[in-house]
Amino acid sequence: TGSRLHVFEFVEDDNDVECVRRGSSRANIPLSAFGRLESEMDERPLNSTYVAEHLLPLFEYAASVIPPEYYDFTSVKYQATAGMRLLPDSEQEAVYDALYKGLMESNRFVFRSMQREDIATLSGELEGFYGAVAANYLQGIVDAQLRFVSGSTYDSEVHNGPVGALDMGGSST
């Protein structure tokens, strides 16, 4: 449970594109922890600075990996999963609004191309799809364009198709 940040770079070489992970960081506080009970929503407004504060060290880490000349063009997406799906839709939106406002108001957040629409809850189906794609990419079965890799370490005599993945963690379980 918590928030994780991964920095990826798409590297092109001789008309081939490879997705390379350049680093990762983690915050142990889940974003869903900032959600309020229905009885608190009118009484306790969300503090955007407080909501964003737990993620700022992750973005500072990303800024240490990504060269400054790319800050304005770096795509940033925050996709919450099962913990946020447990909150009512209106509370998810309130937390995301506070997160976005807090990030944009902080001089520590350098990725200014991020839009409010870049913060959302990932459906369970899409989360599962991304997990399956990642498992097949990491096994060398598909490339960055999701094409099957010929001559990969994938042994077609042992496997009759792509591999599957089972993600059992946190609220997804």
N, C-alpha and C positions, 0 to 999 in steps of 0.2 A: 504494500500500500504506500502510495506517495506519488510524487511527480518525477518523471525522468526526462532529461533532455538529451537528444542525440544529434550530433553534427554530422551531416552527410555531404559529400561532394561528388558530383557527377563528373568523371574524368573521361574526356574523349581522346582516343588514340587510334589512328588509322581507321576512321569510320566506325569504331566500336566504342561504346559507352560503358563504363564501369561505375557502379555506385560504391563509394569507399566511405566507411565510417571513420571520421576524424577524431571522435571522442564522445564521451558521455558524462553526464553528471546527474545527481539525484537529490531530491528534497524528500525527507521522510514524512512530511506532513501532507496528507492528501488534500486536494482542493475542496473536496466534499466536506472537510472539517469546518469550513467557513460557512456552510449552509446553516440556516436557522430553522427552528421548529416553526410550524404555522402560527403558533401563539406568540412567537417573538417577532414576526415579520414587520408588524406595524410599530412595535416598541423599540426595536434595536436595529437601527440602520447599519448597513455594512460600511466598514471603514476601508476605502479603496487602497490606501497606503498600507494598511495592515494585511489585506488580502494579497497584494502584490509582493510584499516584503519577502515572503518565504521562497518566491521563485527568482528574485533578483540575483542571488548568487549563482544560479544555473546560467542565467543569461550573461553574467559577467564571465563565467567560465567559457561560454561560447565565444564571447568577444575576445578572449585570450587565444582562441584557436583560429578564428576567422580574421583575415587581414582587414584593417580598418577601411580600406578602399571598397570593400564589399558590403559593409554594414547597411547602406541604403538600399541594396538590391537583394539582400538575403531574405529568402522566404521563411517565415516563421508561422508554424501552425501549432495550436494547443488543442489536442483532442483528448477529452476526458473519457473515461470508460465507466465501468459498472458502478463505482461508488457514486458518481454524479447521477447516473441513471436512477438511483434510489430516491433522489430529491424530486419534488414536484417541478414541472417544466418552468414555472414562473420563478422558482428559487434558483434553478440552474442559470437562467438568464440574468438574475440579479447578481449572482456570484461572478458570472463572466463579465458583466458590465463593470463591476467593481475592480476585477482583475485588470481589465483593459485600461480603465481610467487610471488605476494606480501605476501601471507600467508606463503609460504615456506621460504621466506627471513626474516620473522619476528621471533625473539626469543620469542615473546609472544604467538605464535601458537605452541601448544604442541602435536597435533594429527598428527604425522608424517607418519602414514600409508595412509593418504589421497593421492589419485592419481588424475592426471588431468582429467581422465575419470569420476571421481566422481562428476564433475561439469557439468551440462547440463540443457537444457530446457526440461521441462516436456510437453508432448503433451496434448492438451485439453482433449482428450479422457481418457488418463491415469490419469490426474488430477481429472476428474469426477469419474473414477473408485475408486481411493483412497478415495475420499470423501464419496462414498457410502459404502465402506468397513468400514471406520471410524465410520460412523453413525450407522451401524449395530453392530460393536464391542462395541461402547459406550452404545448402548441399550441392550447389553447382548444377542443379537441374534446369533452372531457368536463369536467363541473364537480366540485365537492368531493364530491357524492353519486354520482359516476360515471355521471351521465346525459349523453347527448349534448346539446350546446349548440346550440340553434337560432339561426340568424343569426350564428354565430361566423365567424371568419376562415377556417374550414375550408371549402374549396371542393369540394363534392361532384362537380363535373364533372371535377376533376382526380384525386380520390381516391375509391375505391370502398368505403371503410371506414376504420377507425382506422389510425393510423400505427404502425409497428413500430420497435423500437430494438435496436441491437446494442451490447452492453457488452463491450469487450475490454480487460480490465485485470487486472493481478496474477494471482493463482492461478485466476481464472475462465477465463482463456484456455486 
